[in-house]
Amino acid sequence: MTHQISAEHLSIERIGEIIEKGIKLELSDDARQRIVRCREYLDKKIETSDKPIYGVTTGFGSLCKISIDKQQLSDLQKNLMMSHACGVGERVPNDIVKIMLLLKIQSLSYGFSGCQLVTVERLIDFFNNDIYPVVYMQGSLGASGDLVPLAHLCLPLLGIGSVELNGEVISGEEMLKKMNWKPIQLVSKEGLALLNGTQNMNAFAVWCLLQAQRLSDWADKIGTMSLEAYDGRIEPFTHAVHAVRPHQGQIETAARIRELLEGSELIKQPKVNVQDPYSFRCMPQVHGASKDTIRYVKSVIDIEVNAATDNPTVCPDEDLVISAGNFHGEPIAQPMDFLAIALCELSNISERRIYKLVSGTRDLPSFLVAKPGVNSGFMIPQYTAASIVSQSKMYCTPASADSIPSSQGQEDHVSMGANAATKLYQVVLNTERVLAIELFNAAQALEFRRPLKSSPAIEAIFDAYRKVVPFVENDQFMAPHIAKSVEFLRK
């Protein structure tokens, strides 16, 4: 299977499909023509213009007033790549690196960046051969784009830096030898085109959005199982309630929970309790607000995916080479901070449901074991969930509210979008873990409602889950069960 890189709209779902199914990339004829035309225009512009062009015939950042001789233009680009590769910390996961490659290829293909065709084709070779440049989590200000991580992403084009190939980390030079490729010889502006742009933070955003949609769906399913196990009421999910406050996510969530409860014996039982705690009856309002946030963030990231974000922008049709600010990460930094809050709230309300399930109320045994005392049962998974949620709350402090000037004050306002991206990534993982712990508790609690059954939809989830995680009769080593629960949500 092959996906053609073109100027046509690239959806976030299509990106997910390309990554998940291992679909290969190739340039469309139109993309090739755009790339070649832009490069030819830029070469001609350099030859005929006596005015300095930022990043093309000048230095970078606050060095923009220093003109560069034509004989040194290639060295300028190579030096830029090497000097900017200053990443530290953990490695960016391979799935996200692969999205970075895809987004960089897509952005360069529009023909506004001035790259050589051979450079874009080599990036496609990296993608198609599962060559993962070693990129680090820390170092980007998200202002002149993701300079540091994109330097690490693209250095292997020159035979510098490191890559992972077939599970082994090797040097860029060794990778080129293995693949029988020659190093790319950068030309004017090209290093800047590769390093400027938002593809690092945007790749995190795309990956996190795909996971957010999955986790939002799981939150509804698991929350419904918990509702059944807690002997909750269906009335708070009645459509008439939500029609008078018609937030889209709220209405969708209530409808989804009603659908999941269809055919349940448990929900039809007479209820002793007049009212349920907020963590159960307010699922439409809380889960729904997160759905609306996911929808908004997706609309922003969708635009960014289909944009050219390097600098300067080369516009052959208008005969313009303009240094501006499309690399600035603010348009996506704020939404990523918002998405972190939305996902944290899914885990926040989930942990409260866990707490209720182990609280020894509504005819459920304390800590969900038949013989509490000698058995601690599910006492401590709730501690773990509480710890994770507390950490996510710290990660919800907005990175985009901060700015530290750089480059001798030339870059005096930065987005910190890369920090928004990496902490959002942690919130995604944390939310998944908390929902997995809730499922672990909900399935255990549901056993104490037997012989009554929940709905076919909930029982199907329960039966599939029981194939990997058993009922806990007496105290067991719990960490493996939680790990299997996380894996269950991924499959």
Disulfide bonds with the S-S distance in Angstrom:
none
